[in-house]
Amino acid sequence: MTSLARKAIVVTGAFGALGSATARAAVKAGGRVALIDRAANAPPGLLEACGPDAVALGGVDLSVAADATRAIDAATDHLHGLDVLINIAGAFRWQTVADGDSQLWDLMYAINLKTAVNASRAALAHMRKSGTGRIINMGANAALKSGAGMGPYAASKAGVHRLTESLAEEVKGFGITVNAILPSIIDTPANRADMPQADFTRWVAPQALADVILFLASDEASAVTGALLPVTGKV
């Protein structure tokens, strides 16, 4: 089992299916977590499940740089440090180019890319001082080869991939690694509701993604940086 003993871990998008699964898994591995989300309130039982060291920061718009900095600083103060940032905050929308509008492109850029940029920049202010750190971003397999109606989402996630690669190069001299997970379809209640006829057994379970995320957050992955790691299940 991956050990994250006493590591200070910030999870963004922490109130969603993948974020909450990752936070719970991080605590089980020995970590201390701060949960950041745009939603105002954490799901019932999540904060309690994450133990007495956990803190939940709701109502945070990470696409606004100043808000991201305040939240990351508050999380770091609560945890007395910052070892790991897991950028899960994001969203998916389907829209064709021909029948769509520019507002959705702006929204996907803000939610999927700017949130990761702003949170990472805020985290680096702390990680560079300590000379260590892990940043794990949430990319998308669909950004490697997109399809009809996937343009806004895939383009924003492709930006996350390039962010991951460029930031990894920027900070590798500071002992900080930056990697991205590229899932296919995640087995969440929302995806099941949107695609009720699909074979859910082919999708990737949140816990399976959390296991890979926590490996990248661990000391065992210290030699891995700039990686874009597909985690696609049977899709």
C-alpha positions, -999 to +999 in steps of 0.1 A: +000+000+000+013+035-009+024+054+022+017+092+025+025+092+063+018+127+077+021+144+043+001+176+039-022+172+009-046+196-008-073+182-030-092+205-053-126+195-066-127+175-034-165+174-029-171+155-062-170+117-067-133+115-077-121+142-053-138+127-023-126+092-032-090+105-035-092+124-002-105+094+017-077+072+001-051+098+010-061+098+046-062+060+047-026+061+034-016+083+063-020+118+048-036+149+062-059+166+038-074+200+030-105+198+008-112+227-016-142+230-038-164+255-056-195+240-039-203+256-006-207+225+015-189+191+016-210+160+011-224+146+044-198+125+063-168+134+040-150+158+065-155+134+094-142+105+072-110+125+066-102+126+102-095+153+128-067+170+109-089+177+078-103+210+068-129+218+042-128+251+022-160+255+002-172+282-021-138+288-037-136+298-073-101+286-083-104+302-117-099+335-099-062+337-090-066+357-058-092+333-045-070+303-053-041+319-035-062+326-004-075+290-003-041+274-008-025+296+018-053+288+043-050+251+036-012+253+041-016+272+074-040+246+087-018+217+077+014+234+087+029+228+053+021+216+018+036+184+003+011+175-024-014+193-046-040+172-064-058+193-091-091+175-096-114+206-100-129+205-135-160+199-155-173+184-188-196+198-214-205+184-248-210+209-276-203+209-314-183+237-329-210+244-355-239+247-331-220+260-301-209+293-288-176+308-275-189+311-239-186+273-234-150+274-246-143+301-221-160+281-194-140+249-201-108+269-202-116+285-168-128+254-150-103+229-164-071+248-171-071+281-151-081+263-119-050+241-122-027+270-132-039+292-103-038+264-077-003+253-089+011+288-088-002+293-053+012+259-042+046+266-057+051+296-034+052+270-005+068+240-022+098+259-036+106+270+000+106+235+013+125+220-017+100+192-023+065+187-035+041+168-058+016+183-082-009+159-099-032+173-126-063+158-141-059+156-179-081+135-202-076+106-226-101+125-249-075+152-252-051+128-270-077+120-298-109+140-296-142+134-312-174+153-323-187+175-296-156+171-275-138+202-288-142+227-259-135+200-232-106+183-251-089+216-259-090+227-223-076+194-211-049+195-238-039+227-221-036+208-189-013+184-206+010+211-219+008+229-185+020+196-168+049+192-192+061+228-190+057+232-153+076+199-147+105+214-166+103+247-146+105+231-112+125+199-115+155+217-100+135+224-068+127+187-061+091+191-072+074+167-096+044+175-118+024+147-135-010+142-150-036+114-150-055+109-182-087+090-174-113+078-200-149+076-186-150+077-148-177+056-131-196+083-113-233+086-106-235+116-130-219+096-158-242+067-152-272+090-153-260+106-186-253+072-202-277+047-187-272+021-215-235+019-212-215-010-198-203+006-165-178-023-159-156-009-187-153+025-170-126+035-145-137+034-108-128+065-088-108+044-063-087+030-092-078+065-103-071+075-067-046+046-063-026+059-093-028+095-080-015+085-046+014+066-062+024+098-080+021+117-047+044+092-029+081+091-024+083+061-046+074+082-076+102+108-070+118+100-104+086+105-124+079+140-137+063+155-168+044+122-174+009+120-190-004+087-177-035+072-193-058+054-169-085+041-192-099+008-178-115-012-206-127+018-226 
